[in-house]
Amino acid sequence: MYKIVLFIVLSIVVGCGTSKSKVQSKKSVVTTQKTINKQKVEKAEENAIEKTEKVVQKVTAVEPKTETLEATSKIKVTTEIVLNYISRFKEIAKENMIKDGIPASITLAQGILESGAGTGDLSLQANNHFGIKCHKEWTGASVKHDDDALQECFRKYEHPEESYRDHSYFLTSRAWYKPLFSLPKNDYKAWARGLKKSGYATDVKYPDKLIGLIEKYQLQQYDAEVLGTEFVPSSKVEKGKSTLEITEQYVVIKGDTLYSISKKFNITVDELKKKNNITDNSLSLGQSLNIK
């Protein structure tokens, strides 16, 4: 009897040990599986980050395109330089529009043209971004610069922002610029022609240069922001027709996507890709797109 009882007790003990071993084995398998799953997730995240970085690098790549800006000096600049200039001064141009009524698009276009997008000699030496000469009333600092005549006197500012403020004061304080302020604030073409007519510049092509910059870089969007109106991309109305003919080229700016551009010009993303031989969704700052 004693042997039988002992045998039963030993059987129970052995059975419990085997059960615990099985439970531990199962726990070990679950832990190992969790570790593997975690490693897979981490690897997937790394791959996603690497892929995103490559896309960002591709999108932000800027083509080394150049254009010549000619006013107080003749300067060649890249599209990237112009875009950076716009990014830096668009807010003060909008603030001046709110305060003084000069379209932000006109202010920015004049700044880009007159200063060579901030790279011209006059803007670098004197922070003068609008080619404003001394005139009799100027009592501040000045520099000599060749323009219509040799070694003319130009105003010098401590900061470029002072040049922007003085530009607004210059236009609002002179009687011969008064007709400009009766023009619609969203009519940048009328303002560009009005500046030339009022004697701001001697260059006969001055209005066309301003209009070209505004339409190329879509500067009128900042007028729309101030006025609280819908931004309408550069367009022209054919005589005798009521429909708008969209400009043939659009320059990609920061924040643009194929989808947002397609909405601006009322075409599909597929059409936009087809017109420009685009195979993926990547865009470059300053890239010119056919949109007609």
C-alpha positions as CSV (number, residue, x, y, z in Angstrom):
1,M,0.0,0.0,0.0
2,Y,2.8,2.4,0.9
3,K,4.5,1.8,-2.4
4,I,1.3,2.4,-4.3
5,V,0.7,5.8,-2.5
6,L,4.3,6.8,-3.1
7,F,3.9,6.0,-6.8
8,I,0.8,8.1,-7.1
9,V,2.4,11.1,-5.3
10,L,5.5,10.9,-7.7
11,S,3.2,10.7,-10.7
12,I,1.4,13.9,-9.6
13,V,4.7,15.8,-9.0
14,V,6.2,14.7,-12.4
15,G,2.9,15.8,-14.2
16,C,3.0,19.2,-12.6
17,G,6.6,19.7,-13.6
18,T,5.8,18.8,-17.2
19,S,2.9,21.2,-17.3
20,K,5.0,24.1,-16.0
21,S,7.6,23.3,-18.6
22,K,5.0,23.5,-21.3
23,V,3.7,26.8,-20.0
24,Q,7.2,28.3,-19.8
25,S,7.9,27.0,-23.3
26,K,4.7,28.8,-24.6
27,K,5.7,32.0,-22.8
28,S,9.1,31.8,-24.3
29,V,7.7,31.4,-27.8
30,V,5.3,34.4,-27.3
31,T,8.2,36.6,-26.1
32,T,10.4,35.6,-29.0
33,Q,7.5,36.3,-31.5
34,K,7.0,39.8,-29.9
35,T,10.7,40.6,-30.3
36,I,10.6,39.6,-33.9
37,N,7.4,41.6,-34.6
38,K,9.0,44.7,-32.8
39,Q,12.2,44.3,-35.0
40,K,10.0,44.2,-38.1
41,V,8.1,47.3,-37.1
42,E,11.3,49.2,-36.3
43,K,12.8,48.1,-39.7
44,A,9.7,49.2,-41.5
45,E,9.8,52.6,-39.8
46,E,13.5,53.0,-40.7
47,N,12.7,52.2,-44.3
48,A,9.8,54.7,-44.3
49,I,11.9,57.5,-42.9
50,E,14.7,56.8,-45.4
51,K,12.1,56.8,-48.3
52,T,10.6,60.1,-47.0
53,E,14.0,61.7,-46.8
54,K,14.7,60.8,-50.4
55,V,11.4,62.2,-51.5
56,V,11.9,65.5,-49.6
57,Q,15.4,65.8,-51.1
58,K,14.0,65.3,-54.6
59,V,11.2,67.7,-54.1
60,T,13.4,70.5,-52.6
61,A,16.0,70.1,-55.3
62,V,16.3,73.4,-57.3
63,E,17.2,73.5,-60.9
64,P,20.0,76.0,-61.6
65,K,17.9,78.2,-63.9
66,T,18.8,81.9,-64.2
67,E,17.2,85.0,-65.4
68,T,18.5,88.6,-65.9
69,L,17.0,91.4,-63.7
70,E,17.8,94.8,-65.1
71,A,17.0,98.1,-63.4
72,T,19.7,100.1,-61.4
73,S,22.1,97.2,-62.3
74,K,22.1,94.2,-64.6
75,I,22.1,91.0,-62.5
76,K,21.7,87.3,-63.2
77,V,20.0,85.4,-60.5
78,T,18.7,81.9,-60.0
79,T,15.1,81.0,-59.4
80,E,16.0,79.9,-55.9
81,I,17.4,83.3,-55.1
82,V,14.1,85.0,-56.2
83,L,12.0,82.6,-54.3
84,N,14.0,83.1,-51.1
85,Y,13.7,86.9,-51.6
86,I,9.9,86.6,-51.9
87,S,9.7,84.5,-48.8
88,R,11.7,87.0,-46.9
89,F,9.8,90.2,-47.8
90,K,6.3,89.1,-48.7
91,E,4.9,89.8,-45.2
92,I,6.3,93.4,-45.0
93,A,4.9,93.9,-48.6
94,K,1.5,92.7,-47.3
95,E,1.7,94.9,-44.2
96,N,2.5,98.0,-46.4
97,M,-0.5,97.1,-48.6
98,I,-2.8,97.1,-45.6
99,K,-1.4,100.4,-44.3
100,D,-0.8,102.4,-47.5
101,G,-2.8,100.6,-50.2
102,I,0.1,99.7,-52.6
103,P,-0.5,96.2,-54.0
104,A,2.0,93.7,-52.4
105,S,2.6,92.2,-55.8
106,I,3.8,95.6,-57.1
107,T,6.0,96.2,-54.1
108,L,7.6,92.7,-54.4
109,A,8.1,92.9,-58.2
110,Q,9.7,96.3,-57.8
111,G,12.0,95.0,-55.0
112,I,13.0,92.0,-57.1
113,L,13.7,94.0,-60.2
114,E,15.4,97.1,-58.7
115,S,17.6,95.1,-56.2
116,G,18.4,92.1,-58.4
117,A,16.5,90.0,-55.8
118,G,18.7,91.5,-53.1
119,T,22.0,90.7,-54.9
120,G,22.6,94.0,-56.7
121,D,25.4,96.4,-55.7
122,L,22.9,99.1,-54.5
123,S,21.0,96.7,-52.3
124,L,24.2,95.2,-50.8
125,Q,26.0,98.5,-50.2
126,A,23.0,100.6,-49.1
127,N,20.1,98.2,-48.4
128,N,18.3,100.2,-51.1
129,H,15.9,97.8,-52.8
130,F,13.9,100.3,-54.9
131,G,16.5,102.5,-56.5
132,I,15.2,105.5,-54.7
133,K,17.5,108.5,-55.2
134,C,18.3,111.1,-52.5
135,H,16.2,114.0,-53.7
136,K,16.4,117.4,-51.9
137,E,14.5,116.4,-48.8
138,W,16.7,113.4,-47.9
139,T,19.0,114.1,-44.9
140,G,20.0,110.5,-44.2
141,A,23.0,108.5,-45.3
142,S,23.7,108.0,-49.0
143,V,25.9,106.3,-51.6
144,K,27.0,107.2,-55.1
145,H,25.9,104.8,-57.9
146,D,25.8,105.0,-61.7
147,D,22.3,105.0,-63.1
148,D,20.9,107.4,-65.6
149,A,24.0,109.5,-65.0
150,L,27.3,108.7,-63.4
151,Q,27.7,108.7,-59.6
152,E,24.1,109.7,-58.7
153,C,23.1,110.0,-55.1
154,F,21.0,107.1,-53.7
155,R,19.5,106.7,-50.2
156,K,21.2,104.4,-47.8
157,Y,19.3,102.4,-45.1
158,E,20.4,100.5,-42.1
159,H,18.1,97.5,-42.9
160,P,16.3,96.4,-46.0
161,E,13.0,96.7,-44.1
162,E,13.6,100.5,-43.9
163,S,13.8,100.6,-47.7
164,Y,10.4,98.9,-47.9
165,R,8.9,101.4,-45.5
166,D,10.4,104.3,-47.4
167,H,9.1,103.0,-50.7
168,S,5.6,103.2,-49.4
169,Y,6.2,106.7,-48.0
170,F,7.8,107.8,-51.3
171,L,4.7,106.8,-53.3
172,T,2.1,108.1,-50.8
173,S,3.8,111.4,-50.2
174,R,4.1,112.7,-53.8
175,A,1.3,114.3,-55.7
176,W,2.2,112.8,-59.1
177,Y,1.7,109.3,-57.7
178,K,-1.8,110.1,-56.4
179,P,-3.6,108.7,-59.5
180,L,-2.3,105.3,-58.6
181,F,-4.4,105.1,-55.5
182,S,-7.6,105.4,-57.4
183,L,-6.8,102.2,-59.2
184,P,-8.2,98.8,-58.1
185,K,-5.9,97.2,-55.6
186,N,-6.1,93.9,-57.5
187,D,-5.2,95.4,-60.9
188,Y,-1.4,95.0,-60.9
189,K,-1.2,95.7,-64.6
190,A,-2.7,99.1,-64.2
191,W,-0.4,99.8,-61.3
192,A,2.7,98.8,-63.3
193,R,1.7,101.0,-66.2
194,G,0.7,103.8,-63.8
195,L,4.2,103.8,-62.1
196,K,5.9,104.3,-65.5
197,K,3.4,107.0,-66.5
198,S,4.0,108.8,-63.2
199,G,7.7,108.9,-63.8
200,Y,9.0,106.2,-61.4
201,A,11.3,104.8,-64.0
202,T,12.7,105.9,-67.4
203,D,12.8,102.3,-68.8
204,V,10.0,102.0,-71.4
205,K,9.8,98.3,-70.7
206,Y,9.5,98.8,-66.9
207,P,5.7,97.9,-66.8
208,D,6.3,94.8,-68.8
209,K,9.1,93.7,-66.5
210,L,7.0,94.1,-63.4
211,I,4.0,92.3,-64.9
212,G,6.3,89.5,-66.1
213,L,7.7,89.0,-62.6
214,I,4.3,89.1,-61.0
215,E,2.9,86.5,-63.3
216,K,5.9,84.3,-63.3
217,Y,6.0,84.1,-59.5
218,Q,2.3,84.5,-59.0
219,L,2.8,87.5,-56.7
220,Q,-0.8,88.6,-57.0
221,Q,-1.7,85.8,-54.6
222,Y,-0.5,88.1,-51.8
223,D,-2.9,90.8,-52.9
224,A,-5.7,88.3,-52.7
225,E,-4.6,87.4,-49.2
226,V,-4.8,91.0,-48.0
227,L,-8.1,91.7,-49.8
228,G,-9.6,88.4,-48.6
229,T,-10.5,87.4,-52.1
230,E,-10.0,84.2,-54.1
231,F,-6.6,83.9,-55.7
232,V,-6.9,83.7,-59.5
233,P,-3.7,82.6,-61.3
234,S,-2.3,84.8,-64.0
235,S,-4.6,84.8,-67.0
236,K,-5.6,86.9,-70.0
237,V,-8.9,87.7,-71.6
238,E,-9.0,87.4,-75.4
239,K,-10.7,90.3,-77.1
240,G,-14.3,89.3,-77.9
241,K,-14.3,86.3,-75.6
242,S,-15.5,86.0,-72.0
243,T,-13.5,82.9,-71.2
244,L,-10.0,83.1,-69.6
245,E,-7.0,81.8,-71.4
246,I,-4.7,80.5,-68.7
247,T,-1.0,81.3,-69.1
248,E,1.0,78.5,-70.7
249,Q,3.7,78.3,-68.0
250,Y,3.5,78.0,-64.2
251,V,6.5,78.2,-61.9
252,V,6.4,75.8,-58.9
253,I,6.6,77.6,-55.5
254,K,7.0,76.3,-52.0
255,G,4.0,74.2,-50.9
256,D,2.9,73.4,-54.4
257,T,1.8,69.8,-55.2
258,L,0.5,68.4,-58.5
259,Y,-3.0,68.3,-56.9
260,S,-3.0,71.9,-55.7
261,I,-1.7,73.1,-59.1
262,S,-4.3,71.1,-61.0
263,K,-7.0,72.7,-58.9
264,K,-5.6,76.2,-59.6
265,F,-5.8,75.7,-63.3
266,N,-8.9,73.4,-63.4
267,I,-7.2,70.4,-65.0
268,T,-6.6,66.9,-63.7
269,V,-3.4,65.6,-62.2
270,D,-3.1,63.1,-65.1
271,E,-3.4,65.9,-67.7
272,L,-0.8,67.9,-65.8
273,K,1.6,64.9,-65.7
274,K,1.0,64.2,-69.4
275,K,1.7,67.7,-70.5
276,N,5.0,67.7,-68.6
277,N,6.1,64.1,-69.1
278,I,6.0,63.6,-65.3
279,T,6.1,59.9,-64.2
280,D,5.8,60.4,-60.4
281,N,4.4,63.0,-58.0
282,S,7.7,64.8,-57.4
283,L,8.1,68.5,-58.1
284,S,11.1,70.9,-57.8
285,L,11.0,74.5,-56.6
286,G,11.3,76.8,-59.6
287,Q,10.2,74.1,-62.0
288,S,8.3,75.4,-65.0
289,L,5.1,73.5,-65.9
290,N,3.0,73.5,-69.0
291,I,-0.5,74.0,-67.9
292,K,-2.3,74.8,-71.2
